[in-house]
């Protein structure tokens, strides 16, 4: 197993070792998507429009697969933390089969509804032949990409991020290399881009699952696994996680529509700022992929102190990194504006946006970490609420208020002054934990009423099992004959008080009630 000891004295180093492969993998995926768009753009307006109408559907598929991947990492890492490798293998097989089936059904529904979807998105009927040629191989590539992503999630659950990171780079290089061959040399047009992705993802799937079977991390023999409780637990995490993944694109579309009221130059500057934001947050994205397996393992082992330590290390790093990036964009705002845009109006808007917006990315990064940590600890609804608060209680209302203020003063500036403070409040609030907003609440209230030192989920006769009102699913029960999880040493935090809320949430989820 790729994980180090639970009591590793340098968890920050372990987190770094798990993060950097994902960082290069995410950058590679971003690069191949940009190259794909550039090649398709050379085919003309209609192929590019077809690609544009594909993006919302792609977001839907990715949202579903990422939700399943989040649940996979959260569940299997906790099972491994409890020391049950056999159950982790069976759960891995269940995730792959159920996830692949769900994505296949979704893909088929999309294919048979393609003309209706095109009409709903406002597309012209003349794009239907291109849609027929492109969406067939593209939907196959989407299904293969989802299956490959589930394999990546299984690897990360076992603490291996090097294989997923390396395969992200390799599949991206294969895709980029085959694009000109399939699109121009074979004259397959826009369909060639999709077939290049099919070959790349197919190759990655064969390699990743070959390694998974060789390492014994997945099996499709599930005789000893209670399927219904396992699927129920998987769905309880995957459902809210899917909604969390779909909310940012919805909020982005609403925000873009609002900014459009300031003119095309404002929309252009907003779009450039959004791309810079994504590149600036790529390290945070990698952290959100690397941190959940560690948190899940600590929760499964009953070590809330390690959960708090890892989360606080990640929070401090993200705040320092994003403030440094904000300072860099501040110093380079004038130069970047002239490089990225040729229109003077766009340059003006972009320069003002870069002077105000980047400082909010520290809070946004903390928000992303808290959502990831809540999912890893089995609190998907809490993660969903954090996303809703950030986007629909802070982001969009403050953007609207900023636009109203700009209009009342007669300024032509994009309302970036409001967005510069959007993520800060919810981001640093969630650093204290959503639990602080509900004083006295607990995700497991029956545990709060139990005697100190009670071991939950144990098969020992001296330790009570889960109360009948909240039975533990069979998929997460220790194997028969196991002695359960021992008591957790008393932990006294030495860092600032804001980690205390993280400790309370972690303790409430651990097998031992503190």
C-alpha positions as CSV (number, residue, x, y, z in Angstrom):
1,X,0.0,0.0,0.0
2,X,1.3,3.4,-0.9
3,X,0.3,5.1,2.3
4,X,2.8,5.6,5.1
5,X,2.1,5.0,8.8
6,X,-0.9,6.6,10.4
7,X,1.5,8.2,12.9
8,X,3.8,9.6,10.2
9,X,5.5,12.6,11.9
10,X,5.6,14.5,8.6
11,X,2.1,14.4,7.1
12,X,2.8,17.6,5.2
13,X,5.5,15.8,3.3
14,X,3.2,12.9,2.5
15,X,0.5,15.3,1.4
16,X,3.0,17.0,-0.9
17,X,4.1,13.7,-2.4
18,X,0.5,12.8,-3.2
19,X,-0.3,16.3,-4.6
20,X,2.4,17.0,-7.1
21,X,1.6,14.1,-9.5
22,X,-2.0,15.3,-9.6
23,X,-0.8,18.8,-10.3
24,X,1.0,17.7,-13.5
25,X,-2.0,15.5,-14.4
26,X,-4.5,18.3,-14.1
27,X,-2.2,20.7,-16.1
28,X,-1.9,18.0,-18.9
29,X,-5.7,17.6,-19.1
30,X,-6.2,21.3,-19.4
31,X,-3.6,21.5,-22.1
32,X,-5.0,18.8,-24.3
33,X,-8.5,20.4,-24.1
34,X,-7.1,23.7,-25.2
35,X,-5.3,22.0,-28.1
36,X,-8.4,20.1,-29.1
37,X,-10.3,23.4,-29.2
38,X,-7.6,25.0,-31.3
39,X,-7.6,22.2,-33.9
40,X,-11.4,22.2,-34.2
41,X,-11.4,25.9,-34.5
42,X,-9.4,25.6,-37.7
43,X,-12.3,23.6,-39.3
44,X,-14.7,26.5,-39.4
45,X,-17.5,28.1,-37.5
46,X,-20.0,25.2,-37.5
47,X,-17.6,22.6,-36.0
48,X,-16.6,25.1,-33.4
49,X,-20.3,25.8,-32.6
50,X,-20.9,22.0,-32.3
51,X,-18.1,21.9,-29.8
52,X,-19.7,24.8,-27.9
53,X,-23.0,23.0,-27.7
54,X,-21.2,19.9,-26.4
55,X,-19.6,21.7,-23.4
56,X,-22.7,21.8,-21.2
57,X,-23.4,18.1,-21.7
58,X,-19.8,17.3,-21.0
59,X,-20.1,19.2,-17.7
60,X,-23.1,17.1,-16.8
61,X,-21.3,13.8,-17.5
62,X,-18.2,15.0,-15.6
63,X,-20.3,16.1,-12.7
64,X,-21.8,12.6,-12.4
65,X,-18.5,10.8,-12.7
66,X,-16.7,13.2,-10.3
67,X,-19.5,12.7,-7.7
68,X,-19.0,8.9,-8.0
69,X,-15.2,9.3,-7.7
70,X,-15.6,11.5,-4.6
71,X,-17.7,8.8,-3.0
72,X,-15.3,6.1,-4.0
73,X,-12.3,7.8,-2.4
74,X,-14.2,8.6,0.8
75,X,-15.6,5.1,1.3
76,X,-12.6,3.0,0.3
77,X,-10.0,5.1,2.1
78,X,-12.1,4.7,5.3
79,X,-12.4,1.0,4.8
80,X,-8.7,0.7,4.3
81,X,-8.1,2.9,7.4
82,X,-10.2,0.4,9.4
83,X,-7.8,-2.4,8.1
84,X,-10.2,-4.3,5.9
85,X,-8.4,-4.7,2.5
86,X,-10.7,-7.5,1.3
87,X,-13.8,-5.3,1.7
88,X,-12.0,-2.5,0.0
89,X,-11.4,-4.7,-3.1
90,X,-15.0,-5.7,-3.3
91,X,-16.2,-2.1,-2.9
92,X,-13.8,-1.2,-5.7
93,X,-15.4,-3.7,-8.0
94,X,-18.9,-2.5,-7.1
95,X,-18.0,1.1,-7.8
96,X,-16.6,0.3,-11.2
97,X,-19.6,-1.8,-12.2
98,X,-22.3,0.5,-10.9
99,X,-20.5,3.7,-12.1
100,X,-19.9,2.3,-15.6
101,X,-23.5,1.2,-15.8
102,X,-24.9,4.6,-14.7
103,X,-22.7,6.5,-17.1
104,X,-23.6,4.1,-20.0
105,X,-27.3,4.8,-19.3
106,X,-26.7,8.5,-19.2
107,X,-24.7,8.4,-22.5
108,X,-27.5,6.5,-24.3
109,X,-30.1,8.9,-23.1
110,X,-28.0,11.8,-24.4
111,X,-27.5,10.1,-27.8
112,X,-31.1,9.4,-28.4
113,X,-32.0,12.9,-27.2
114,X,-29.3,14.7,-29.2
115,X,-31.6,16.7,-31.5
116,X,-33.9,17.7,-28.7
117,X,-30.8,18.9,-26.7
118,X,-29.5,20.8,-29.6
119,X,-32.9,22.6,-30.0
120,X,-33.1,23.4,-26.3
121,X,-29.6,24.9,-26.4
122,X,-30.6,27.1,-29.3
123,X,-28.7,25.3,-32.0
124,X,-29.5,25.3,-35.7
125,X,-30.8,22.3,-37.6
126,X,-27.9,22.6,-40.0
127,X,-25.6,21.4,-37.2
128,X,-27.4,18.0,-36.9
129,X,-25.0,16.2,-39.4
130,X,-22.0,17.4,-37.5
131,X,-23.7,16.4,-34.3
132,X,-24.3,12.9,-35.6
133,X,-20.7,12.6,-36.7
134,X,-19.2,14.0,-33.5
135,X,-21.4,12.9,-30.6
136,X,-21.1,9.2,-31.4
137,X,-17.4,8.8,-30.8
138,X,-17.4,11.7,-28.3
139,X,-20.0,9.9,-26.0
140,X,-17.9,6.7,-26.3
141,X,-14.9,8.7,-25.2
142,X,-16.9,10.2,-22.4
143,X,-17.8,6.7,-21.1
144,X,-14.2,5.5,-21.4
145,X,-13.1,8.7,-19.6
146,X,-15.5,8.0,-16.7
147,X,-14.4,4.4,-16.4
148,X,-10.8,5.6,-16.4
149,X,-11.6,8.2,-13.8
150,X,-13.0,5.5,-11.5
151,X,-9.7,3.7,-11.8
152,X,-7.9,6.9,-10.9
153,X,-10.2,7.2,-7.8
154,X,-9.4,3.6,-6.7
155,X,-5.6,4.4,-7.0
156,X,-6.0,7.5,-5.0
157,X,-8.0,5.7,-2.4
158,X,-5.0,3.4,-1.8
159,X,-2.6,6.4,-1.6
160,X,-1.2,6.1,-5.2
161,X,-1.4,9.4,-7.1
162,X,1.7,8.8,-9.2
163,X,0.0,6.3,-11.6
164,X,-3.1,8.6,-12.1
165,X,-0.9,11.6,-12.6
166,X,1.4,9.8,-15.1
167,X,-1.5,8.4,-17.0
168,X,-3.2,11.8,-17.2
169,X,0.0,13.1,-18.9
170,X,0.4,10.1,-21.2
171,X,-3.2,10.1,-22.4
172,X,-3.0,13.8,-23.0
173,X,0.1,13.4,-25.1
174,X,-1.5,10.6,-27.1
175,X,-4.6,12.7,-27.7
176,X,-2.6,15.7,-28.8
177,X,-0.4,13.5,-31.1
178,X,-3.4,11.8,-32.8
179,X,-5.5,15.0,-33.2
180,X,-3.8,16.3,-36.4
181,X,-3.5,12.8,-37.8
182,X,-7.2,12.0,-37.4
183,X,-8.6,15.5,-38.0
184,X,-6.5,16.6,-41.0
185,X,-4.5,13.6,-42.4
186,X,-7.3,11.1,-42.4
187,X,-9.8,13.9,-43.1
188,X,-12.2,12.8,-40.3
189,X,-12.9,16.4,-39.3
190,X,-14.4,17.1,-35.9
191,X,-15.1,13.4,-35.4
192,X,-11.3,12.8,-35.6
193,X,-10.8,14.8,-32.4
194,X,-13.3,12.5,-30.6
195,X,-11.7,9.3,-32.0
196,X,-8.3,10.5,-30.8
197,X,-9.8,10.8,-27.3
198,X,-11.2,7.3,-27.6
199,X,-7.8,5.9,-28.3
200,X,-6.2,7.8,-25.6
201,X,-8.7,7.0,-22.9
202,X,-8.9,3.4,-24.1
203,X,-5.1,3.0,-23.7
204,X,-5.2,4.6,-20.2
205,X,-8.1,2.3,-19.1
206,X,-6.2,-0.8,-20.1
207,X,-3.0,0.3,-18.3
208,X,-4.7,1.5,-15.1
209,X,-7.0,-1.5,-14.7
210,X,-4.2,-3.9,-15.5
211,X,-2.2,-2.3,-12.6
212,X,-5.3,-2.4,-10.3
213,X,-5.8,-6.1,-10.9
214,X,-2.1,-6.9,-10.6
215,X,-2.0,-5.1,-7.2
216,X,-5.2,-6.8,-6.0
217,X,-7.0,-3.5,-5.4
218,X,-10.2,-4.5,-7.2
219,X,-12.3,-7.6,-7.7
220,X,-15.6,-8.3,-9.2
221,X,-16.3,-11.3,-6.9
222,X,-18.8,-9.8,-4.4
223,X,-20.4,-12.9,-2.7
224,X,-19.5,-11.6,0.8
225,X,-20.6,-8.0,0.2
226,X,-24.1,-6.8,0.9
227,X,-24.8,-5.0,-2.3
228,X,-27.9,-2.9,-1.3
229,X,-26.4,-1.2,1.8
230,X,-23.1,-0.6,0.0
231,X,-24.9,1.0,-3.0
232,X,-27.0,3.1,-0.5
233,X,-23.9,4.4,1.2
234,X,-22.3,5.1,-2.2
235,X,-25.3,7.0,-3.4
236,X,-25.6,9.0,-0.1
237,X,-22.2,10.6,-0.8
238,X,-22.2,10.6,-4.6
239,X,-25.6,12.3,-5.0
240,X,-24.8,15.5,-3.0
241,X,-21.3,15.5,-4.5
242,X,-22.8,15.5,-8.0
243,X,-24.9,18.5,-7.2
244,X,-21.9,20.3,-5.8
245,X,-20.0,19.7,-9.0
246,X,-22.9,20.9,-11.2
247,X,-23.5,24.2,-9.2
248,X,-20.3,26.1,-10.3
249,X,-21.1,25.8,-14.0
250,X,-24.7,27.0,-13.3
251,X,-23.4,29.9,-11.3
252,X,-20.8,30.7,-13.9
253,X,-23.5,30.9,-16.6
254,X,-25.7,33.2,-14.5
255,X,-22.7,35.4,-13.7
256,X,-21.7,35.6,-17.4
257,X,-25.2,36.6,-18.3
258,X,-25.2,39.3,-15.7
259,X,-21.8,40.7,-16.8
260,X,-23.0,40.7,-20.4
261,X,-25.1,43.7,-19.5
262,X,-21.9,45.7,-19.3
263,X,-21.0,45.0,-22.9
264,X,-19.0,42.6,-25.0
265,X,-15.7,44.0,-23.7
266,X,-16.7,43.3,-20.1
267,X,-17.6,39.7,-21.1
268,X,-14.3,39.2,-22.8
269,X,-12.4,40.5,-19.8
270,X,-14.5,38.3,-17.5
271,X,-13.8,35.2,-19.6
272,X,-10.0,35.9,-19.5
273,X,-10.2,36.5,-15.8
274,X,-12.0,33.2,-15.3
275,X,-9.3,31.3,-17.2
276,X,-6.6,33.0,-15.1
277,X,-8.5,32.0,-12.0
278,X,-8.6,28.4,-13.1
279,X,-4.9,28.3,-13.8
280,X,-4.2,30.0,-10.5
281,X,-6.3,27.4,-8.6
282,X,-4.7,24.3,-10.2
283,X,-2.7,23.6,-7.1
284,X,-5.8,23.7,-5.0
285,X,-7.5,21.3,-7.4
286,X,-4.6,18.9,-7.0
287,X,-4.9,19.2,-3.2
288,X,-8.6,18.4,-3.3
289,X,-7.7,15.2,-5.1
290,X,-4.8,14.2,-2.8
291,X,-6.2,15.2,0.6
292,X,-9.4,13.1,0.8
293,X,-7.7,9.6,0.8
294,X,-5.6,10.7,3.7
295,X,-8.6,12.1,5.6
296,X,-10.7,9.0,4.9
297,X,-7.9,6.7,6.2
298,X,-7.5,8.7,9.4
299,X,-11.3,8.7,9.9
300,X,-11.4,4.9,9.4
301,X,-8.5,4.5,11.9
302,X,-10.2,6.7,14.5
303,X,-7.6,9.5,14.4
304,X,-9.4,12.8,14.4
305,X,-6.2,14.5,15.5
306,X,-4.5,13.6,12.2
307,X,-7.5,14.8,10.2
308,X,-7.3,18.2,11.9
309,X,-3.5,18.4,11.3
310,X,-3.8,17.6,7.6
311,X,-6.6,20.0,7.0
312,X,-4.9,22.8,8.9
313,X,-1.6,22.3,7.0
314,X,-3.5,22.4,3.7
315,X,-5.4,25.6,4.7
316,X,-2.3,27.4,5.7
317,X,-0.5,26.4,2.5
318,X,-3.4,27.5,0.3
319,X,-3.8,30.8,2.0
320,X,-0.1,31.6,1.6
321,X,0.1,30.4,-2.0
322,X,-3.0,32.2,-3.2
323,X,-2.1,35.5,-1.6
324,X,1.3,35.2,-3.3
325,X,-0.3,34.5,-6.6
326,X,-2.6,37.5,-6.0
327,X,0.4,39.7,-5.4
328,X,2.0,38.4,-8.6
329,X,-1.1,39.2,-10.7
330,X,-1.3,42.6,-9.0
331,X,2.2,43.4,-10.1
332,X,1.7,42.1,-13.6
333,X,-1.8,43.3,-14.2
334,X,-0.8,46.0,-16.7
335,X,1.5,43.8,-18.6
336,X,-0.9,40.8,-18.7
337,X,-3.8,43.0,-19.8
338,X,-1.9,44.2,-22.9
339,X,-0.6,40.7,-23.7
340,X,-4.0,38.8,-23.3
341,X,-6.2,41.4,-25.0
342,X,-5.7,43.8,-28.0
343,X,-8.9,45.8,-27.6
344,X,-8.4,48.8,-25.3
345,X,-11.7,48.4,-23.6
346,X,-11.0,44.8,-22.8
347,X,-7.6,45.8,-21.5
348,X,-9.1,48.4,-19.2
349,X,-11.7,45.9,-17.7
350,X,-9.1,43.1,-17.4
351,X,-6.6,45.4,-15.6
352,X,-9.2,46.5,-13.0
353,X,-10.3,42.9,-12.6
354,X,-6.7,41.7,-11.9
355,X,-6.3,44.5,-9.4
356,X,-9.2,43.3,-7.3
357,X,-10.3,39.7,-8.0
358,X,-7.2,37.6,-7.2
359,X,-7.2,38.4,-3.5
360,X,-10.4,36.4,-3.2
361,X,-8.8,33.2,-4.4
362,X,-7.3,32.5,-1.0
363,X,-10.8,32.3,0.5
364,X,-12.1,30.4,-2.5
365,X,-9.3,27.9,-2.1
366,X,-10.2,27.3,1.5
367,X,-13.8,26.8,0.5
368,X,-12.7,24.1,-2.0
369,X,-10.6,22.4,0.7
370,X,-13.5,22.4,3.2
371,X,-15.9,20.9,0.6
372,X,-13.3,18.2,-0.2
373,X,-12.7,17.5,3.5
374,X,-16.4,17.2,4.3
375,X,-16.9,14.7,1.5
376,X,-14.0,12.7,2.7
377,X,-15.4,12.6,6.2
378,X,-18.8,11.4,5.0
379,X,-20.6,14.8,5.3
380,X,-21.7,15.3,1.7
381,X,-24.7,17.4,2.6
382,X,-22.6,19.7,4.6
383,X,-20.2,20.1,1.6
384,X,-23.3,20.8,-0.6
385,X,-24.5,23.5,1.8
386,X,-21.1,25.2,1.8
387,X,-21.2,25.3,-2.0
388,X,-24.7,26.7,-2.0
389,X,-23.8,29.4,0.5
390,X,-20.7,30.4,-1.4
391,X,-22.3,30.5,-4.9
392,X,-25.9,31.6,-4.3
393,X,-25.7,33.5,-1.0
394,X,-22.4,35.3,-1.6
395,X,-21.2,35.1,-5.1
396,X,-24.2,35.9,-7.2
397,X,-26.0,38.4,-4.8
398,X,-22.8,40.3,-4.3
399,X,-22.0,40.4,-8.0
400,X,-25.5,41.8,-8.5
401,X,-25.0,44.4,-5.8
402,X,-21.6,45.3,-7.3
403,X,-23.2,45.8,-10.7
404,X,-26.0,48.0,-9.2
405,X,-23.4,50.1,-7.4
406,X,-21.4,50.5,-10.6
407,X,-24.4,51.5,-12.5
408,X,-25.5,54.1,-9.9
409,X,-22.0,55.7,-9.9
410,X,-21.8,55.8,-13.7
411,X,-18.6,53.9,-13.8
412,X,-17.8,51.6,-16.8
413,X,-15.8,49.2,-14.7
414,X,-16.7,45.5,-14.5
415,X,-18.0,45.0,-10.9
416,X,-14.8,43.3,-9.8
417,X,-14.7,45.2,-6.6
418,X,-17.5,43.0,-5.3
419,X,-16.0,39.7,-6.5
420,X,-12.8,40.5,-4.8
421,X,-14.6,39.9,-1.5
422,X,-16.9,37.0,-2.6
423,X,-14.9,34.0,-1.6
424,X,-13.2,35.5,1.4
425,X,-16.0,35.5,3.9
426,X,-17.4,32.0,3.2
427,X,-13.9,30.6,2.7
428,X,-12.5,31.6,6.0
429,X,-15.9,30.9,7.7
430,X,-15.7,27.3,6.5
431,X,-12.1,27.1,7.8
432,X,-13.8,27.3,11.2
433,X,-16.1,24.5,10.0
434,X,-19.7,24.5,9.0
435,X,-20.4,23.0,12.4
436,X,-19.8,26.4,14.1
437,X,-22.8,27.7,12.2
438,X,-25.0,25.1,14.0
439,X,-23.7,25.3,17.6
440,X,-24.5,22.1,19.5
441,X,-25.4,20.1,16.5
442,X,-23.8,16.8,15.6
443,X,-24.0,14.5,12.5
444,X,-24.3,11.6,14.9
445,X,-26.3,12.8,17.9
446,X,-26.7,9.3,19.4
447,X,-23.0,9.2,19.8
448,X,-22.9,12.4,21.8
449,X,-25.1,10.7,24.4
450,X,-22.9,7.6,24.8
451,X,-20.4,7.2,27.7
452,X,-16.9,8.5,27.1
453,X,-14.7,6.0,25.3
454,X,-17.5,4.1,23.6
455,X,-16.3,2.2,20.6
456,X,-18.7,2.2,17.7
457,X,-19.0,-0.5,15.1
458,X,-17.0,-3.0,17.2
459,X,-17.9,-6.6,17.5
460,X,-16.7,-6.8,21.0
461,X,-19.3,-7.8,23.6
462,X,-18.1,-5.0,25.9
463,X,-18.7,-2.3,23.3
464,X,-22.2,-1.4,21.9
465,X,-22.8,-1.4,18.2
466,X,-24.5,1.3,16.3
467,X,-28.0,2.1,17.6
468,X,-30.9,0.5,15.7
469,X,-32.1,4.0,14.6
470,X,-28.8,4.6,12.6
471,X,-27.5,1.1,11.7
472,X,-24.0,1.0,10.2
473,X,-24.1,-0.4,6.6
474,X,-22.7,-3.9,6.3
475,X,-20.2,-2.6,3.8
476,X,-18.5,-0.6,6.6
477,X,-18.7,-3.1,9.4
478,X,-15.4,-4.6,10.5
479,X,-14.8,-8.2,9.4
480,X,-16.1,-10.9,11.7
481,X,-13.9,-11.6,14.6
482,X,-12.3,-8.2,14.5
483,X,-11.6,-6.5,17.8
484,X,-12.8,-3.1,16.6
485,X,-10.9,0.2,16.8
486,X,-9.0,1.0,20.0
487,X,-9.2,4.2,21.9
488,X,-7.8,7.4,20.5
489,X,-5.1,9.2,22.5
490,X,-6.1,12.5,23.9
491,X,-5.0,15.2,21.5
492,X,-4.3,18.8,22.5
493,X,-4.0,21.0,19.4
494,X,-1.0,23.4,19.4
495,X,-2.1,25.5,16.4
496,X,-4.7,28.3,16.3
497,X,-8.2,27.9,17.7
498,X,-9.9,27.7,14.4
499,X,-8.8,24.1,14.0
500,X,-11.0,23.2,17.0
501,X,-14.1,23.1,14.9
502,X,-12.4,20.7,12.4
503,X,-11.5,18.5,15.4
504,X,-15.1,18.4,16.6
505,X,-16.3,17.3,13.2
506,X,-13.5,14.7,12.9
507,X,-14.2,13.4,16.4
508,X,-17.9,13.0,15.7
509,X,-17.1,10.9,12.7
510,X,-14.4,8.7,14.2
511,X,-15.1,5.3,15.7
512,X,-14.5,6.7,19.2
513,X,-16.7,9.3,20.8
514,X,-14.5,11.9,22.4
